[in-house]
């Protein structure tokens, strides 16, 4: 069974790396950046995965699993591959609260030892060969164990698809890492190798935590510190053990991977002491906010109330709604939480869930090849939240947990809709009397709700295909979801569909206006994880500044960058301009579904983005934030507000740059700006907060741009859908280079 990264694919990645190094006179290797030409070229050549064999092996692993092992070999802190067992022993629990093992919570002294170790790790910068060999074994020889442990701990029903996605998407992300390292070897960038903290997610840990956050970091010499969880922590610890064993087999220094088994209080002490380091998290917004308070370089992926719009609920759409709601017992980040339809009664909700299946265990689901069963053992503790009705499962699913639903007649759900992880909650919304789901006024109201609640995915079924999908056209233009899915007649779209290895770019973004509360910047898949903390070398930026006149001409943008008086700022502006010129516009996916993906402009509004420049703000920083708007169609909807006391040295070039492309620019007091902010209801308000424009603060250009603009994909549920492509490829929502 061939599951790993083959030598032929490794050679292909090397060829892409070599090709990207030529043909760009004096230009940085920016091609690990999102949507750039070589980023696009990194897709394809997916290795084969024998799903059937993998599924059967996993079932056998679960059937033969000895539950005593997790009690007799308790979780503990691991430093340099050695177990530090001093501390208080407690029991661990699985996703449903059942005790499933022991854990030793480290003493403060052990945590001090962890801190001392991770502060001093420095072992090298290129371990790709060793890591990729052990990765191949992890995802082939040990794949059934990875899936089985996750199924036993989190009760995941379909961990096989996650491993399939890992094997295929890892190929893309390895290629991006190759290009990043090539840039470092050419002295264009530096990869920061402070320890990276990993906060594990329970439902997708084998791909997101083991592969993306751990393997992709350590292969470029970035050490990682994996933190324990308060529940479902057994299967993460077991992959760390397995990884360390495979590292030993490869002769890799175990100092690269540390595991901290400790209380939340001790974890927060670690975070406070390592505030200069990155923290990679996939989790809830409240958890992300709590971590970001301590660690400014938190890169968090957070969920949201995924939504499906379907004017009519025929049998196929009902099935899509059911599967979307029930996926992994509502334990997948793309599970549906909100349904918008023309009209709906409790009986129709009952009809949606009439074919619900109950399962006793994840092994049952694996045997059946299913992912949307409800667990019987999770039913006893269920109690619906106030305001929700309870739907008992059908006779065929007797004993499984009930489904909670609420019908919002004539209105949308209240803001702050909770997801209720692992419980099936469904809010159904219908338009007010005299309106309809297809009414542009109602769609506009829904669009506003979506930009505030910021679900990951939005699926639309039953749109007018002959008219060019007007519902989705309006929703796509006026919102900023990462994933849009368009159902076709007879082939409805689910909310729970995204294959990043096929160009169905994935991300979990908070509302843009609150982004700084949760994350340093958006996290997207696929991407090079070490690139999130990579920075450009000052000398390289100065060399790029020599191309400013060639790239930017005699424009007001160039004058603005020159007014900063910093060659590094001017060079970074050149990189931004080159990146935008080569990366704007939609790209085609390469999977069975028809997908378009790429950079997008902010949602259409009279004021989509409000940029405030205060007297204490660095002029170069202000210029760099303006540049991506001034060079693209994102200038439409931008309003710039200059502090009334801003000096003329900054006021004049900022005004001139805005005037050159007809961007409204106002000089006003803080009170006037506050009133403008309230009245405009912008999608995003950019406040520079006195941020300096130093080299150490400038991320890779794509990460800079993605703090300003949306990105992601829109797809049709069917293959080779030329009507879909014709309708959406020319959409003005795609970011376009206009300079």
C-alpha positions in Angstrom: 0.0 0.0 0.0 1.6 3.3 -1.1 0.6 6.1 1.3 3.7 8.2 1.7 5.7 10.8 -0.2 7.4 9.0 -3.0 10.9 9.7 -4.4 9.3 10.9 -7.7 7.2 13.5 -5.9 10.3 14.6 -3.9 12.2 15.1 -7.2 9.2 17.0 -8.7 9.3 19.4 -5.7 13.0 19.9 -6.2 12.4 20.8 -9.9 9.7 23.3 -8.9 12.2 24.9 -6.5 14.9 25.1 -9.2 12.6 26.5 -11.8 11.4 29.2 -9.5 15.0 30.5 -9.0 15.3 31.7 -12.6 13.7 34.2 -14.8 13.1 36.9 -12.2 15.8 39.5 -12.4 16.8 40.6 -8.9 13.5 39.4 -7.5 13.0 37.5 -4.3 11.7 33.9 -4.4 8.2 35.0 -3.4 6.6 31.9 -4.8 5.6 30.2 -1.6 3.3 33.1 -1.2 -0.4 32.6 -1.6 -1.7 32.6 -5.2 1.7 33.3 -6.8 2.6 31.4 -10.0 4.7 28.7 -8.3 2.2 28.4 -5.4 -0.3 27.5 -8.2 2.3 25.1 -9.7 2.7 23.3 -6.4 -0.6 21.6 -6.8 -1.0 18.3 -8.6 0.9 14.9 -8.5 -1.1 13.6 -5.6 0.1 10.3 -4.3 -2.2 7.3 -4.4 -4.0 6.3 -1.1 -5.5 2.9 -0.6 -8.5 4.0 1.5 -10.2 0.6 1.7 -7.1 -1.1 3.1 -6.4 1.7 5.5 -10.0 1.6 6.8 -9.8 -2.2 7.3 -6.5 -1.9 9.1 -7.9 0.8 11.4 -10.9 -1.3 12.4 -8.6 -4.2 13.3 -6.4 -1.8 15.4 -9.5 -0.6 17.3 -10.8 -4.2 17.8 -7.4 -5.3 19.2 -6.7 -2.2 21.3 -5.9 -2.8 24.9 -7.5 0.0 26.9 -5.2 -0.6 29.8 -2.2 0.8 27.9 -3.3 4.4 28.3 -3.6 3.9 32.1 -0.4 2.0 32.5 1.6 4.4 30.3 0.4 7.7 31.5 0.8 11.0 29.6 3.7 13.0 31.0 6.1 15.7 30.0 8.7 14.8 27.4 12.0 16.7 27.1 14.7 15.4 24.6 12.7 12.3 24.4 12.9 11.6 28.1 9.8 11.2 30.3 9.6 13.6 33.3 7.2 12.0 35.6 7.3 14.2 38.6 3.8 15.6 39.3 0.2 14.8 40.2 -1.5 11.9 38.5 -5.0 12.4 37.2 -7.4 10.6 34.8 -8.0 11.7 31.3 -11.4 11.7 29.6 -12.5 11.2 26.0 -14.8 13.4 24.0 -17.9 12.2 25.8 -16.4 12.5 29.4 -15.5 8.8 29.8 -12.3 8.1 31.7 -9.7 6.6 29.3 -6.3 6.9 30.8 -3.9 8.5 33.2 -1.9 11.8 33.0 0.8 13.3 35.1 0.4 17.0 35.4 3.9 18.5 35.7 5.2 20.3 38.8 6.3 23.9 38.5 9.9 22.6 38.6 9.3 20.4 35.6 7.7 23.3 33.7 10.8 25.4 34.5 12.9 22.6 33.0 10.7 22.8 29.8 11.2 26.5 29.6 15.0 26.2 30.0 15.1 23.6 27.3 13.0 25.3 24.7 14.7 28.7 25.2 18.0 27.1 24.2 17.2 24.7 21.4 19.3 25.3 18.3 20.0 22.2 16.2 20.1 23.2 12.6 17.9 24.4 9.8 17.4 21.6 7.2 16.1 18.2 8.2 13.8 17.6 5.3 15.2 14.3 4.2 14.9 12.7 7.6 11.5 14.2 8.4 10.0 13.2 5.1 11.2 9.6 5.5 9.6 9.3 8.9 6.5 11.1 7.7 6.1 8.5 5.0 6.2 5.8 7.7 3.9 7.7 10.0 1.2 7.9 7.3 1.6 4.4 6.0 3.0 1.9 8.6 1.5 3.8 11.5 -1.6 5.4 9.8 -4.0 2.9 11.3 -2.7 3.6 14.8 -3.0 7.4 14.3 -6.6 7.0 13.1 -7.5 4.4 15.6 -6.2 6.4 18.6 -8.2 9.4 17.4 -11.3 7.3 17.0 -10.9 5.9 20.5 -10.3 9.3 22.1 -12.3 11.8 20.1 -14.7 9.3 18.6 -14.0 10.4 15.1 -16.0 8.5 12.6 -14.0 9.1 9.5 -10.3 9.7 10.3 -9.4 7.9 7.1 -10.4 10.9 5.0 -8.2 13.1 7.2 -5.2 10.9 6.6 -6.0 10.9 2.8 -6.1 14.7 2.9 -2.8 14.8 4.9 -1.0 12.6 2.4 -2.1 14.7 -0.5 -2.0 18.2 0.9 1.4 17.6 2.6 2.9 17.3 -0.9 1.9 20.9 -1.6 3.1 22.2 1.7 6.5 20.5 1.5 7.0 22.2 -1.9 6.2 25.5 -0.3 8.7 24.8 2.5 11.3 24.0 -0.1 10.9 27.4 -1.7 11.0 29.2 1.6 14.2 27.5 2.6 15.7 28.3 -0.9 15.0 32.0 -0.2 16.7 31.7 3.2 19.8 30.1 1.6 19.9 33.0 -0.9 19.9 35.5 2.1 16.6 37.0 1.1 14.6 35.9 4.2 15.3 34.5 7.6 13.2 31.8 9.2 12.7 32.6 12.9 13.6 29.5 14.8 12.2 30.3 18.3 10.1 27.4 19.6 6.7 27.2 18.1 3.9 26.3 20.5 1.2 23.9 19.3 -2.3 23.9 20.7 -3.9 20.7 19.5 -7.4 20.4 18.0 -9.2 17.2 18.9 -11.0 16.5 15.5 -8.2 17.0 13.0 -5.0 16.6 14.9 -3.3 14.2 12.6 -3.2 16.7 9.7 -3.3 20.1 11.3 -1.2 19.4 14.4 1.1 16.5 13.5 1.7 17.4 9.9 1.2 21.1 9.4 2.3 22.5 12.7 4.9 20.0 13.8 6.5 18.2 10.9 6.6 21.3 8.6 8.3 23.3 11.4 10.9 20.7 12.5 11.9 19.9 9.0 13.2 23.5 8.7 14.8 23.4 12.2 12.0 25.1 14.1 11.5 23.3 17.4 8.0 22.7 18.6 6.4 22.5 22.1 3.1 20.5 22.0 0.7 21.3 24.9 -1.6 18.8 26.5 -5.4 19.3 26.5 -8.0 19.1 29.2 -9.9 16.4 27.3 -9.2 14.1 24.3 -5.5 14.6 24.9 -4.5 10.9 24.7 -4.3 10.6 20.9 -2.1 13.7 20.6 0.3 12.4 23.2 0.5 9.1 21.4 1.5 10.7 18.1 4.2 12.6 19.9 5.5 9.4 21.3 5.4 7.8 17.9 7.1 10.8 16.3 9.9 10.8 18.8 10.5 7.1 18.2 10.7 7.7 14.5 13.0 10.6 15.0 15.3 8.4 16.9 15.3 5.9 14.1 16.3 8.7 11.7 19.0 10.0 14.1 17.2 13.3 14.5 17.8 15.3 17.7 14.8 14.8 20.0 15.3 18.3 21.3 13.2 19.4 18.3 10.0 18.1 19.9 8.9 18.7 23.4 5.6 17.8 25.1 4.3 19.7 28.1 1.7 17.8 30.2 0.5 20.4 32.7 -2.4 22.4 34.1 -3.9 25.4 32.3 -2.3 27.7 34.9 1.2 26.3 34.1 0.5 26.5 30.4 -0.3 30.1 30.7 3.0 30.6 32.6 4.7 29.0 29.7 2.9 31.3 27.3 3.8 34.4 29.2 7.5 33.4 29.3 7.5 32.7 25.6 5.5 35.7 24.4 7.9 36.4 21.6 7.2 32.9 20.1 4.5 31.8 17.7 1.5 29.8 19.0 -0.4 27.8 16.4 -4.0 27.0 17.4 -7.1 25.5 15.9 -9.9 26.0 18.4 -12.7 28.3 19.6 -12.7 32.1 19.6 -12.8 32.4 23.4 -9.7 30.1 23.7 -7.9 32.0 20.9 -8.6 35.3 22.7 -7.3 34.1 26.0 -4.0 32.9 24.3 -3.6 36.1 22.2 -3.7 38.2 25.4 -0.4 36.5 26.4 1.1 35.7 23.0 0.9 38.4 20.3 2.1 36.0 17.6 -0.9 33.7 18.0 -2.0 32.2 14.7 -5.5 30.9 15.3 -8.0 29.1 13.2 -11.5 29.6 14.7 -14.9 28.4 13.7 -18.3 30.0 13.0 -21.9 29.1 12.4 -21.7 27.5 8.9 -24.8 28.3 6.8 -26.7 26.8 4.0 -29.2 28.7 1.8 -31.9 26.6 0.1 -35.2 28.1 -0.9 -36.7 24.7 -1.4 -36.1 21.6 0.7 -36.4 18.7 -1.8 -35.2 15.2 -0.9 -31.7 15.8 -2.1 -31.3 19.1 -0.3 -32.7 17.6 2.9 -30.1 14.9 2.6 -27.3 17.5 2.2 -28.6 19.4 5.2 -28.7 16.3 7.3 -25.2 15.2 6.4 -23.9 18.7 6.9 -25.5 19.0 10.3 -24.5 15.6 11.6 -21.0 15.2 10.3 -18.9 13.7 13.1 -21.8 14.1 15.5 -21.5 17.9 14.8 -17.8 17.6 15.6 -16.4 18.9 12.3 -15.4 22.6 11.9 -17.5 22.7 8.7 -20.7 21.2 10.3 -23.8 23.2 9.4 -25.3 25.3 12.2 -27.8 27.5 10.2 -30.3 26.8 7.5 -32.0 29.6 5.5 -35.1 28.5 3.5 -38.4 29.9 2.2 -40.6 28.3 4.9 -40.2 25.5 7.4 -42.2 23.8 10.1 -41.2 21.5 12.8 -42.5 18.6 10.7 -40.2 19.6 7.9 -37.3 19.7 10.3 -38.3 16.2 11.3 -38.3 15.2 7.7 -34.7 16.5 7.3 -33.5 14.1 10.0 -35.8 11.2 9.3 -32.9 9.0 8.0 -30.6 9.6 11.0 -28.5 6.6 11.9 -27.2 5.7 15.4 -23.8 4.2 16.0 -22.3 2.5 19.1 -18.7 3.4 18.3 -16.4 4.9 15.7 -15.4 1.4 14.7 -19.0 0.9 13.5 -18.8 4.1 11.4 -15.5 3.0 9.9 -16.9 -0.4 9.0 -19.8 1.3 7.3 -17.8 4.0 5.6 -20.1 6.6 7.3 -19.4 9.9 9.0 -22.8 11.3 10.0 -24.1 8.9 12.7 -25.2 9.9 16.1 -23.6 8.2 19.1 -25.9 6.5 21.6 -23.5 7.0 24.5 -23.6 10.8 24.2 -27.4 11.0 24.6 -27.9 10.8 28.4 -26.3 14.1 29.3 -28.1 16.1 26.5 -30.2 19.1 27.6 -31.3 21.7 25.0 -30.6 25.3 25.6 -33.5 27.6 26.4 -35.4 28.6 23.3 -34.7 25.4 21.4 -37.1 22.6 20.6 -36.0 19.0 20.9 -36.4 16.5 18.1 -36.2 12.9 19.2 -34.3 10.7 16.7 -36.3 8.2 14.5 -36.9 4.7 15.7 -33.9 3.4 13.6 -31.7 5.7 15.7 -33.3 5.0 19.0 -31.1 5.9 22.0 -29.0 8.5 20.2 -28.9 12.1 21.3 -31.8 14.3 20.4 -31.5 17.2 17.9 -32.1 20.8 19.1 -33.7 23.2 16.6 -35.1 26.7 16.6 -37.2 28.2 13.8 -36.6 32.0 13.4 -39.7 32.9 11.5 -39.2 36.1 9.4 -35.7 36.8 10.9 -32.2 35.7 11.2 -30.7 34.2 14.4 -29.4 36.6 17.1 -25.8 37.6 16.9 -23.3 35.5 18.8 -24.7 32.1 17.7 -23.0 29.4 19.6 -21.9 26.2 17.8 -22.4 23.7 20.6 -19.6 21.4 19.8 -20.5 17.7 19.4 -24.2 18.5 19.9 -26.6 18.9 16.9 -28.1 22.3 17.0 -29.9 23.8 14.0 -31.2 27.3 13.6 -33.6 27.7 10.7 -34.3 31.1 9.3 -37.1 32.2 7.0 -37.6 35.6 5.3 -40.3 38.0 6.6 -43.8 38.1 5.2 -43.9 39.6 1.7 -40.3 38.8 1.0 -38.4 35.6 -0.2 -35.1 34.0 0.2 -34.2 35.2 -3.3 -35.2 38.8 -2.6 -32.1 41.0 -2.9 -33.1 43.0 0.2 -33.3 39.8 2.2 -30.0 38.5 0.8 -28.4 41.9 1.7 -29.6 41.4 5.3 -28.2 37.9 5.3 -24.9 39.1 3.9 -24.5 41.6 6.8 -25.3 38.8 9.3 -22.6 36.6 7.7 -19.9 39.2 7.9 -20.6 39.7 11.6 -20.9 36.0 12.5 -18.2 34.9 10.0 -18.9 31.2 9.4 -16.2 29.2 7.6 -18.5 27.9 4.9 -21.6 29.1 3.0 -23.5 26.7 0.7 -26.3 27.7 -1.7 -28.7 25.2 -3.2 -31.5 26.0 -5.6 -30.1 29.2 -7.1 -31.3 30.3 -10.5 -28.7 28.6 -12.8 -30.0 30.1 -16.0 -29.8 33.6 -14.6 -26.2 33.2 -13.6 -26.7 32.2 -9.9 -27.9 35.6 -8.6 -28.2 34.6 -5.0 -24.6 33.4 -4.7 -23.4 36.3 -6.9 -24.8 38.7 -4.3 -23.6 36.7 -1.3 -20.1 36.2 -2.8 -19.8 39.9 -3.5 -21.0 41.2 -0.1 -19.4 38.7 2.3 -16.0 37.3 3.0 -16.3 33.5 3.7 -13.3 31.2 3.1 -15.5 28.6 1.5 -18.5 29.1 -0.9 -20.2 26.0 -2.4 -22.8 26.1 -5.2 -25.1 23.2 -5.5 -26.5 22.2 -8.9 -29.8 20.5 -9.8 -29.6 17.0 -8.5 -26.2 17.6 -6.9 -26.6 19.7 -3.8 -23.7 21.3 -2.0 -22.8 20.5 1.6 -21.3 22.9 4.0 -18.8 20.2 4.9 -16.8 20.0 1.7 -13.3 21.3 1.1 -10.2 19.6 -0.3 -7.3 22.1 0.0 -5.0 19.7 -2.0 -7.3 20.3 -5.0 -7.1 24.1 -4.7 -10.2 24.3 -2.5 -8.3 26.7 -0.2 -9.3 26.4 3.4 -9.3 28.8 6.3 -11.1 29.5 9.6 -11.2 33.3 10.0 -12.7 35.5 12.7 -14.7 38.6 11.8 -12.3 40.9 10.2 -13.0 43.8 12.5 -12.1 41.7 15.5 -9.2 39.8 13.9 -6.5 41.3 16.2 -8.4 39.9 19.2 -8.0 36.3 18.1 -5.0 36.0 15.7 -2.0 37.8 14.4 -3.2 37.0 10.9 -5.3 34.6 8.9 -4.2 31.0 8.7 -4.9 29.2 5.4 -4.3 25.7 4.0 -2.2 24.9 2.1 0.7 27.2 3.2 4.2 27.0 4.6 3.9 27.0 8.4 7.4 28.4 9.0 6.6 31.3 6.7 4.2 32.8 9.2 7.2 34.0 11.3 9.7 34.4 8.5 11.0 37.9 7.8 12.9 39.6 5.0 16.5 40.4 5.3 17.1 44.2 5.5 19.8 44.0 2.8 17.4 42.3 0.5 14.8 44.9 1.0 17.3 47.6 0.3 18.3 45.9 -2.9 14.7 45.7 -4.0 14.3 49.4 -3.4 16.5 50.0 -6.4 13.7 48.7 -8.6 11.1 51.1 -7.2 11.1 53.5 -10.2 10.8 50.5 -12.6 8.0 48.8 -10.7 6.0 51.8 -9.4 7.0 54.4 -12.0 6.7 58.1 -11.1 3.5 57.5 -9.2 2.1 59.1 -6.1 2.6 55.7 -4.4 6.3 55.8 -5.0 6.4 59.4 -3.7 4.6 58.2 -0.6 7.1 55.4 0.1 10.0 57.7 -0.6 8.6 60.2 1.9 9.1 57.6 4.7 12.8 58.0 4.3 13.4 54.3 4.7 14.9 52.2 1.9 13.6 49.0 3.6 10.1 50.3 3.4 10.4 51.2 -0.2 11.9 47.8 -1.0 9.0 46.1 0.8 6.6 48.2 -1.2 8.3 46.9 -4.4 7.8 43.3 -3.2 4.1 44.0 -2.4 3.5 45.5 -5.8 5.2 42.6 -7.6 3.3 40.1 -5.5 0.0 41.7 -6.3 0.7 42.0 -10.0 1.5 38.3 -10.4 -1.0 36.9 -7.9 -4.3 38.7 -8.4 -7.2 37.2 -10.3 -9.0 33.8 -9.8 -7.2 30.4 -10.3 -8.7 27.1 -11.3 -8.9 24.2 -8.9 -7.5 20.7 -9.9 -10.0 18.4 -8.3 -13.2 16.6 -9.2 -15.4 19.6 -8.3 -15.1 22.8 -10.2 -13.3 25.4 -8.1 -12.1 28.9 -8.4 -9.8 30.4 -5.7 -7.6 33.4 -5.0 -7.4 36.8 -3.4 -10.6 38.8 -3.1 -11.4 42.4 -2.4 -13.4 43.4 0.7 -17.1 42.9 0.7 -18.9 45.5 -1.5 -20.1 48.4 0.6 -20.0 52.2 0.3 -17.3 52.0 3.0 -15.8 48.6 3.1 -12.5 49.6 4.7 -11.7 52.6 6.9 -8.0 53.4 7.4 -7.1 55.8 10.3 -3.7 57.4 10.4 -2.8 59.2 13.6 0.0 61.6 14.3 1.9 58.9 16.2 1.8 56.5 13.3 4.8 55.7 11.2 4.5 57.2 7.7 6.1 54.1 6.1 3.7 51.8 7.8 0.8 53.9 6.7 2.1 53.9 3.1 2.5 50.1 3.1 -1.1 49.6 4.3 -2.4 51.9 1.6 -0.4 50.4 -1.2 -2.4 47.2 -1.8 -5.6 49.2 -2.0 -4.2 51.9 -4.3 -2.8 49.3 -6.8 -6.0 47.1 -7.0 -9.7 47.3 -7.3 -9.9 47.2 -3.5 -9.6 51.0 -3.7 -13.3 51.0 -4.3 -14.8 51.2 -0.8 -11.7 52.5 0.9 -11.9 55.7 3.0 -8.8 57.2 4.6 -9.0 59.3 7.7 -6.1 61.4 8.7 -5.7 62.9 12.2 -6.2 66.6 12.1 -2.8 67.1 13.9 -0.9 65.0 11.4 2.2 66.8 10.3 2.5 68.2 6.8 5.4 65.8 6.0 2.9 63.0 6.2 -0.3 64.7 5.3 0.8 65.9 1.9 2.0 62.5 0.4 -0.9 60.6 1.9 -3.4 63.0 0.4 -1.6 63.0 -2.9 -1.6 59.2 -3.1 -5.3 59.0 -2.3 -6.2 61.8 -4.8 -4.3 60.1 -7.6 -6.8 57.2 -7.6 -9.8 59.1 -6.3 -9.8 57.5 -2.8 -11.7 59.7 -0.3 -9.3 61.2 2.3 -10.4 63.3 5.2 -8.5 65.2 7.9 -10.5 65.0 11.1 -10.4 64.9 14.8 -10.7 61.7 16.8 -14.3 62.5 17.7 -15.2 63.0 14.0 -13.4 59.8 13.1 -15.4 57.9 15.8 -18.6 59.3 14.4 -17.6 58.3 10.8 -16.7 54.8 12.0 -20.1 54.4 13.6 -22.0 55.7 10.6 -20.1 53.9 7.9 -20.3 50.4 9.4 -17.2 49.3 7.6 -16.3 45.7 7.1 -12.8 46.5 8.5 -11.3 49.4 10.3 -7.5 49.6 10.2 -5.8 51.3 13.1 -2.1 51.3 13.0 -1.7 52.0 16.7 1.6 53.6 16.4 3.2 50.5 14.9 6.8 51.1 13.8 7.8 50.3 10.2 10.9 48.3 11.1 12.1 45.3 9.2 11.4 42.9 12.0 7.7 43.7 11.9 7.2 43.1 8.2 5.9 39.5 7.5 6.0 37.8 4.1 4.0 39.9 1.6 1.1 37.5 1.4 0.5 37.4 5.1 0.6 41.2 5.1 -2.0 41.4 2.3 -4.2 38.8 3.8 -4.6 40.9 6.9 -6.3 43.4 4.7 -8.2 41.3 2.1 -10.3 38.2 2.1 -9.3 35.0 0.3 -10.5 31.4 -0.2 -12.5 29.5 -2.9 -15.9 29.2 -4.5 -16.8 25.8 -6.1 -19.6 24.0 -7.9 -20.6 20.6 -6.6 -20.1 19.1 -10.0 -17.1 18.6 -12.2 -16.2 20.7 -15.3 -19.0 23.1 -14.7 -18.5 25.7 -17.4 -21.7 27.6 -16.6 -20.4 28.1 -13.1 -17.0 29.2 -14.3 -18.5 31.6 -16.8 -20.6 33.1 -14.0 -17.9 33.5 -11.4 -14.6 33.8 -13.1 -15.3 37.3 -14.2 -16.8 38.4 -10.8 -15.6 41.8 -9.7 -15.1 40.3 -6.2 -11.8 38.9 -7.2 -8.9 41.1 -6.4 -7.5 42.7 -9.6 -4.3 44.6 -10.2 -5.2 47.9 -11.7 -2.1 50.0 -11.6 
